[in-house]
Amino acid sequence: MPRFYEQLAAALKEGQPFALAIISGAKGSSPQRVGAKALFFSDGRIVGTLGGGCLEAEVHARARKALKSGAPATYQMVLDHDFGWDDGLICGGSVSGVILPRAAEAGDLWKRLAVAAEPIHWGVRRDFSIALLGGGAGSPESAATDWLYRETVAPLAELWIAGSGHVAQAVAPLALKLDFAVTVFDDRPELANHDYFPKEIQLRVGGWHELLKFRPRANSFGLIVTRGHQHDALVLSEWIHFPFAFLGMIGSRRKARIIREQFLTQKIATAEQWEKIACPVGVDIAAISTAEIAVSILAQLIQKRAGTNSVKRVL
């Protein structure tokens, strides 16, 4: 699934008028978080989401008016039982945001954000102009009072998966939809191929002694789900030393205890290094099927990603 900025760049190629709407502030309970975005086209199409329901319907109506007038606007809505009439919201919070009917004029920026290889800081000024942030967080240009909205767009978080079996085949496509850049490693070309994995996934196939020479970027994520405990331990013996933001391994608590004792006895890793390993990996949702296991693993990855600096928005 394309990220929002990829969809925005694609919208530019269509040449159809659209308004960009952003949630720039939220208090209390709300259907979406700050930074949620949607494109509202003159033909009624919507790309992205502000949370759906009557909130999105109301912003949609305002966006269509903005497209006709060409005038940008801000909005603020209280999500109580009176909002939305018959189909109102009872979230109890409030949201505010901006509607930009001339967002296409910033086409060069959207194209940059769609392929960002490093963090890019941008925002919407109080005069509704769209611009890059410069000078650092403490500079006058980046003062919060100068901007209606600010954010940092970071590259996709990398997810390295060791193994290409059933669990990897379930995790990888779901991770793509959740904005991870996925690479699968294995020594089995009969499984590690694009018959089993989407074409967007990078595959590295070869002997493990060669595959383990690759090093991830800082703040990448690692998942070890090979075909057996020995291969899991082999990969972990190298990956445990890499600067992963999160490293998980499939298995039981007994398996984790045995490998931990082996690593400490053989001085493969320190107790401190081992404490960073999530094994069993995944959120405990009593998962049984492969699909359920994939959901539990991705839930933990999303949770960990949300706490890393690489994707933290500047607001």
C-alpha positions as CSV (number, residue, x, y, z in Angstrom):
1,M,0.0,0.0,0.0
2,P,1.5,3.4,-1.0
3,R,2.3,5.9,1.8
4,F,0.2,9.0,1.8
5,Y,2.9,11.2,0.2
6,E,3.2,8.6,-2.6
7,Q,-0.5,8.9,-3.1
8,L,-0.2,12.7,-3.1
9,A,2.5,12.6,-5.7
10,A,0.3,10.3,-7.8
11,A,-2.6,12.8,-7.5
12,L,-0.4,15.5,-8.9
13,K,0.1,13.4,-12.1
14,E,-3.7,13.0,-12.5
15,G,-4.1,16.8,-12.8
16,Q,-7.4,16.7,-11.0
17,P,-8.2,19.5,-8.5
18,F,-7.9,18.5,-4.9
19,A,-7.8,20.0,-1.4
20,L,-5.4,18.7,1.3
21,A,-6.9,18.5,4.8
22,I,-4.8,17.9,7.9
23,I,-5.6,17.4,11.5
24,S,-3.2,19.8,13.2
25,G,-4.5,19.5,16.8
26,A,-6.5,17.2,19.0
27,K,-7.6,17.2,22.6
28,G,-9.2,14.3,24.4
29,S,-10.7,11.4,22.5
30,S,-10.8,11.8,18.7
31,P,-11.2,9.4,15.7
32,Q,-7.7,10.2,14.4
33,R,-4.4,11.6,15.7
34,V,-2.6,14.8,14.8
35,G,-1.0,14.4,11.4
36,A,-3.9,12.5,9.8
37,K,-4.4,13.7,6.3
38,A,-6.8,13.3,3.4
39,L,-7.1,14.5,-0.2
40,F,-10.6,15.6,-1.2
41,F,-11.2,15.8,-5.0
42,S,-13.7,17.8,-6.8
43,D,-15.4,14.7,-8.1
44,G,-16.0,13.5,-4.6
45,R,-13.1,11.0,-4.2
46,I,-11.2,10.8,-0.9
47,V,-7.6,9.6,-0.6
48,G,-6.4,9.0,3.0
49,T,-8.6,9.5,6.0
50,L,-9.3,11.9,8.9
51,G,-11.1,9.2,10.8
52,G,-14.2,8.7,8.8
53,G,-17.8,9.3,10.0
54,C,-19.3,12.8,10.3
55,L,-16.0,14.5,11.1
56,E,-14.6,13.5,7.8
57,A,-18.0,14.3,6.1
58,E,-18.0,17.8,7.5
59,V,-14.4,18.5,6.5
60,H,-15.2,17.1,3.1
61,A,-18.0,19.6,2.7
62,R,-15.7,22.4,3.7
63,A,-13.0,21.2,1.4
64,R,-15.4,21.2,-1.6
65,K,-16.3,24.8,-0.8
66,A,-12.6,25.7,-0.5
67,L,-11.9,24.1,-3.9
68,K,-14.6,26.3,-5.4
69,S,-13.4,29.5,-3.8
70,G,-9.7,28.7,-3.8
71,A,-9.5,30.0,-0.2
72,P,-7.6,28.0,2.4
73,A,-9.2,27.7,5.9
74,T,-8.8,26.4,9.4
75,Y,-11.4,24.3,11.2
76,Q,-12.1,23.4,14.8
77,M,-14.8,20.9,15.9
78,V,-16.0,19.6,19.3
79,L,-16.8,16.0,19.1
80,D,-19.8,15.9,21.4
81,H,-23.2,14.3,21.1
82,D,-24.5,17.4,19.3
83,F,-22.0,17.2,16.5
84,G,-23.1,15.6,13.2
85,W,-26.9,15.7,14.0
86,D,-28.3,12.2,13.6
87,D,-25.0,10.6,13.1
88,G,-23.0,12.6,15.6
89,L,-19.8,11.6,17.4
90,I,-19.6,11.1,21.2
91,C,-15.8,10.9,21.4
92,G,-15.8,13.8,23.8
93,G,-12.7,15.5,22.4
94,S,-12.0,18.2,19.8
95,V,-9.9,18.5,16.7
96,S,-8.6,21.3,14.7
97,G,-6.9,21.5,11.3
98,V,-6.3,23.2,8.0
99,I,-7.8,22.9,4.5
100,L,-5.5,23.7,1.6
101,P,-7.2,23.9,-1.8
102,R,-4.0,25.0,-3.5
103,A,-1.7,22.3,-2.1
104,A,-0.8,21.1,-5.6
105,E,1.3,24.3,-5.9
106,A,3.8,22.7,-3.5
107,G,4.2,19.7,-5.9
108,D,8.0,19.7,-5.7
109,L,7.9,19.3,-1.9
110,W,5.3,16.4,-2.1
111,K,7.5,14.6,-4.6
112,R,10.5,14.9,-2.2
113,L,8.5,13.6,0.7
114,A,7.3,10.6,-1.4
115,V,10.9,9.4,-1.7
116,A,12.4,10.8,1.4
117,A,15.8,9.2,2.1
118,E,16.4,11.3,5.2
119,P,14.2,13.2,7.6
120,I,12.5,16.2,6.0
121,H,10.9,18.9,8.2
122,W,8.0,20.9,6.6
123,G,5.0,22.8,7.7
124,V,2.1,25.1,7.0
125,R,2.7,28.8,7.9
126,R,0.0,31.0,9.4
127,D,-0.5,32.6,5.9
128,F,-1.3,29.0,4.7
129,S,1.9,28.8,2.6
130,I,3.7,25.4,2.6
131,A,7.4,25.4,3.3
132,L,10.4,23.6,4.6
133,L,11.5,24.2,8.2
134,G,15.0,25.5,8.5
135,G,17.5,26.7,11.1
136,G,16.9,24.0,13.7
137,A,14.2,23.6,16.4
138,G,15.3,26.6,18.4
139,S,15.4,29.1,15.5
140,P,12.8,31.9,15.1
141,E,11.6,30.3,11.9
142,S,10.7,27.1,13.7
143,A,8.8,28.8,16.5
144,A,5.4,27.2,17.1
145,T,3.6,30.5,16.8
146,D,4.8,30.9,13.2
147,W,3.1,27.7,12.0
148,L,-0.4,26.2,11.8
149,Y,1.2,22.8,11.4
150,R,4.6,21.2,11.4
151,E,5.9,17.7,11.0
152,T,8.9,15.6,10.2
153,V,8.7,13.0,7.5
154,A,11.2,10.2,7.9
155,P,12.2,7.4,5.6
156,L,10.4,4.1,6.0
157,A,11.6,2.1,8.9
158,E,13.6,-0.9,7.7
159,L,12.4,-4.4,8.8
160,W,14.9,-7.2,8.3
161,I,13.3,-10.7,8.5
162,A,15.6,-13.7,8.8
163,G,13.7,-16.7,7.4
164,S,11.2,-17.1,4.5
165,G,8.8,-19.6,5.9
166,H,5.2,-19.4,6.8
167,V,5.6,-16.7,9.5
168,A,7.8,-14.5,7.3
169,Q,5.3,-14.9,4.4
170,A,2.5,-13.7,6.7
171,V,4.5,-10.9,8.3
172,A,6.2,-9.4,5.2
173,P,3.1,-8.3,3.2
174,L,1.4,-6.9,6.2
175,A,4.5,-5.0,7.2
176,L,4.5,-3.4,3.7
177,K,1.0,-2.1,4.3
178,L,2.1,-0.7,7.6
179,D,4.9,1.4,6.1
180,F,8.0,-0.8,6.7
181,A,10.6,-1.3,4.1
182,V,11.1,-5.1,4.2
183,T,14.1,-7.2,3.4
184,V,13.9,-11.0,3.8
185,F,17.1,-13.1,4.3
186,D,17.3,-16.9,3.7
187,D,19.5,-19.6,2.3
188,R,16.5,-21.3,0.5
189,P,15.8,-19.9,-2.9
190,E,12.9,-22.2,-3.3
191,L,11.1,-20.1,-0.6
192,A,12.9,-16.7,-0.7
193,N,11.5,-15.6,-4.1
194,H,8.7,-13.4,-5.4
195,D,6.3,-16.3,-5.8
196,Y,5.9,-16.1,-2.1
197,F,6.7,-12.5,-1.4
198,P,5.4,-9.2,-3.0
199,K,7.8,-7.7,-5.5
200,E,8.3,-4.6,-3.3
201,I,10.1,-6.8,-0.8
202,Q,13.9,-7.1,-1.1
203,L,15.2,-10.6,-1.1
204,R,18.8,-11.6,0.0
205,V,19.5,-15.2,-0.7
206,G,22.7,-17.1,-0.1
207,G,24.7,-18.9,2.6
208,W,24.2,-17.5,6.1
209,H,27.9,-16.9,6.4
210,E,27.5,-14.3,3.6
211,L,24.0,-13.0,4.6
212,L,25.2,-12.2,8.1
213,K,27.8,-9.8,6.7
214,F,25.1,-7.2,5.9
215,R,24.6,-4.5,8.5
216,P,21.4,-2.6,9.0
217,R,21.0,1.1,9.3
218,A,20.6,2.5,12.8
219,N,17.1,2.2,14.2
220,S,16.1,-0.6,11.9
221,F,13.9,-3.5,13.1
222,G,14.9,-7.1,13.1
223,L,12.8,-10.3,13.2
224,I,14.3,-13.8,13.4
225,V,11.9,-16.6,12.2
226,T,14.1,-19.2,10.5
227,R,13.4,-22.9,10.1
228,G,14.8,-24.0,13.4
229,H,16.4,-23.1,16.7
230,Q,20.0,-23.6,15.5
231,H,19.5,-21.2,12.6
232,D,17.7,-18.7,14.9
233,A,20.7,-18.8,17.3
234,L,23.1,-18.4,14.4
235,V,21.4,-15.3,13.1
236,L,21.0,-13.9,16.6
237,S,24.7,-14.4,17.4
238,E,25.4,-11.7,14.8
239,W,22.3,-9.5,14.9
240,I,22.4,-9.1,18.6
241,H,25.5,-6.9,18.1
242,F,23.8,-4.6,15.5
243,P,22.1,-1.3,16.3
244,F,18.5,-2.5,15.8
245,A,15.8,-0.3,17.4
246,F,14.0,-3.6,18.1
247,L,15.0,-7.2,17.6
248,G,12.6,-10.1,18.1
249,M,12.9,-13.8,17.8
250,I,10.1,-16.4,17.6
251,G,10.1,-19.1,20.1
252,S,9.1,-20.2,23.6
253,R,10.4,-18.8,26.9
254,R,12.2,-22.1,27.4
255,K,14.0,-21.6,24.0
256,A,14.9,-18.1,25.1
257,R,16.3,-19.3,28.4
258,I,18.4,-22.0,26.7
259,I,19.9,-19.7,24.1
260,R,20.5,-17.0,26.6
261,E,22.5,-19.4,28.8
262,Q,24.5,-20.5,25.8
263,F,25.3,-17.0,24.7
264,L,26.4,-15.9,28.2
265,T,28.5,-19.0,28.8
266,Q,30.2,-18.8,25.5
267,K,30.5,-15.0,25.8
268,I,28.7,-14.5,22.5
269,A,26.7,-11.6,24.2
270,T,26.3,-9.9,27.5
271,A,23.3,-10.0,29.8
272,E,22.7,-6.4,28.9
273,Q,22.6,-7.2,25.2
274,W,20.3,-10.1,25.8
275,E,17.8,-7.9,27.7
276,K,17.1,-6.1,24.4
277,I,15.9,-9.2,22.7
278,A,12.1,-9.9,22.5
279,C,11.6,-13.6,22.7
280,P,8.9,-14.8,22.5
281,V,8.3,-12.0,20.0
282,G,4.8,-10.4,19.6
283,V,2.1,-9.0,21.8
284,D,0.4,-11.8,23.8
285,I,-3.0,-12.1,22.1
286,A,-3.2,-15.9,22.4
287,A,-2.3,-16.2,18.8
288,I,-2.6,-19.7,17.2
289,S,-2.7,-19.4,13.4
290,T,0.1,-18.0,11.3
291,A,-2.0,-15.0,10.5
292,E,-2.7,-14.3,14.2
293,I,1.0,-14.7,14.9
294,A,1.8,-12.1,12.2
295,V,-0.7,-9.7,13.7
296,S,0.8,-10.1,17.2
297,I,4.3,-9.4,15.8
298,L,3.3,-6.4,13.8
299,A,1.4,-5.0,16.8
300,Q,4.7,-5.0,18.8
301,L,6.6,-3.5,15.9
302,I,4.2,-0.7,15.5
303,Q,4.3,0.0,19.3
304,K,8.1,0.1,19.2
305,R,8.3,2.2,16.1
306,A,6.0,4.8,17.6
307,G,8.6,5.3,20.4
308,T,11.6,5.8,18.1
309,N,12.9,9.3,17.2
310,S,13.0,8.4,13.6
311,V,9.3,8.8,13.1
312,K,8.5,11.3,15.8
313,R,6.6,14.3,14.5
314,V,7.6,17.9,15.2
315,L,4.5,19.7,16.4
